[in-house]
Amino acid sequence: MYYKTFLAFFLVLSFYSWSQEYEIKSVYVEIDTESNQVVYEGGVQFISKQVNFSSSKLIVDQKQEKFIAEGNPINISYIADGKEVFGNAKKLELYKNMLFLSDNVQLVTNNNKIVSDSIVVKLKND
């Protein structure tokens, strides 16, 4: 069964395996209780202590504890060795403590720029 809302929606959840609290903001939210997925669209913002990103669409698979985002581009920031890394990509997957970025990825930290079609970042598990 599908539930739809057209107002901004705030959600704070915690996954046991990643132990990461987060907040998601968007214009549109669709909750599919059968497949255990939540789809966010329109001005999506994902905010946590370790990773932040903005995208046009985000799918949260609560069963697999996985986030899948799309955007043109997705703007990303995360913490690595105490320093903030900024970048963008067109696709993002966040699963447990792994950040998978693909499709025209660019990351910048300390005036160093990394450009690739695919980058995998292992995040610290706080």
C-alpha positions as CSV (number, residue, x, y, z in Angstrom):
1,M,0.0,0.0,0.0
2,Y,1.3,3.4,-0.9
3,Y,1.1,6.6,1.2
4,K,1.9,9.9,-0.4
5,T,2.5,13.3,1.0
6,F,3.3,16.6,-0.8
7,L,4.7,18.5,2.2
8,A,8.2,18.7,3.4
9,F,8.9,15.6,5.4
10,F,11.5,15.2,8.2
11,L,12.6,11.8,9.2
12,V,15.2,10.8,11.8
13,L,16.0,7.1,12.0
14,S,18.9,4.9,13.1
15,F,20.1,1.7,11.4
16,Y,21.6,-0.8,13.9
17,S,24.4,-1.9,11.6
18,W,25.7,1.6,10.8
19,S,24.5,3.3,14.0
20,Q,24.1,6.5,12.2
21,E,21.4,9.0,13.0
22,Y,20.3,11.1,10.1
23,E,17.7,13.6,8.9
24,I,16.1,13.6,5.4
25,K,14.3,16.6,4.0
26,S,12.4,16.7,0.7
27,V,9.3,18.1,-1.1
28,Y,7.7,14.7,-1.8
29,V,7.7,11.4,0.1
30,E,6.3,8.1,-1.0
31,I,6.2,5.2,1.6
32,D,5.8,1.7,0.2
33,T,5.1,-0.6,3.2
34,E,5.1,-3.7,1.0
35,S,8.6,-3.4,-0.2
36,N,9.8,-1.5,2.9
37,Q,11.1,1.4,0.9
38,V,10.8,5.2,1.2
39,V,11.2,7.4,-1.9
40,Y,12.1,11.1,-1.5
41,E,12.0,13.5,-4.4
42,G,12.5,17.2,-5.0
43,G,15.2,19.1,-3.2
44,V,16.3,16.1,-1.1
45,Q,18.8,16.8,1.7
46,F,20.5,14.0,3.7
47,I,22.1,15.3,6.9
48,S,24.2,13.2,9.3
49,K,27.3,13.7,11.5
50,Q,29.5,11.9,8.9
51,V,27.9,12.4,5.5
52,N,25.8,15.1,4.0
53,F,24.4,15.3,0.4
54,S,21.7,16.9,-1.7
55,S,20.1,15.1,-4.6
56,S,16.9,15.1,-6.7
57,K,15.9,11.6,-5.6
58,L,16.7,9.3,-2.7
59,I,15.5,5.7,-2.2
60,V,15.8,4.3,1.3
61,D,15.7,0.5,1.4
62,Q,14.9,-0.1,5.1
63,K,15.2,-3.9,4.7
64,Q,18.7,-3.8,3.3
65,E,19.6,-0.6,5.2
66,K,20.7,1.1,2.0
67,F,20.4,4.6,0.6
68,I,20.4,5.1,-3.2
69,A,20.5,8.7,-4.5
70,E,20.4,10.2,-8.0
71,G,21.0,13.8,-9.1
72,N,22.6,16.0,-11.7
73,P,24.8,16.4,-9.8
74,I,24.5,15.2,-6.2
75,N,26.5,17.5,-3.9
76,I,28.4,15.6,-1.2
77,S,30.4,16.4,1.9
78,Y,31.9,13.9,4.4
79,I,34.6,13.7,7.0
80,A,37.9,11.9,6.3
81,D,40.7,11.9,8.9
82,G,39.2,14.9,10.6
83,K,39.0,17.0,7.3
84,E,36.0,17.8,5.3
85,V,35.8,16.5,1.7
86,F,33.5,18.1,-0.8
87,G,32.4,16.8,-4.2
88,N,29.8,15.7,-6.6
89,A,28.6,12.7,-8.6
90,K,25.4,11.7,-10.4
91,K,24.9,8.5,-8.4
92,L,25.4,7.6,-4.8
93,E,24.9,4.5,-2.7
94,L,25.4,4.4,1.1
95,Y,25.4,1.0,2.6
96,K,26.6,0.4,6.2
97,N,29.8,2.3,6.4
98,M,30.6,2.3,2.6
99,L,30.0,5.3,0.3
100,F,29.8,4.4,-3.4
101,L,30.0,7.3,-5.8
102,S,29.7,6.9,-9.6
103,D,29.1,8.7,-12.9
104,N,31.4,11.8,-13.2
105,V,32.7,11.9,-9.6
106,Q,34.8,14.8,-8.4
107,L,36.1,15.1,-4.8
108,V,38.2,18.0,-3.4
109,T,40.1,18.2,-0.1
110,N,43.1,20.3,0.9
111,N,43.2,21.7,-2.6
112,N,43.6,18.2,-4.0
113,K,41.1,17.1,-6.6
114,I,40.2,13.5,-7.5
115,V,38.2,12.9,-10.7
116,S,37.0,9.4,-11.6
117,D,34.0,7.5,-13.0
118,S,33.7,5.6,-9.7
119,I,35.0,6.0,-6.1
120,V,34.4,3.9,-3.0
121,V,34.9,5.5,0.4
122,K,35.1,3.5,3.6
123,L,33.7,5.7,6.3
124,K,34.6,5.4,9.9
125,N,32.1,3.5,12.0
126,D,31.5,5.8,15.0
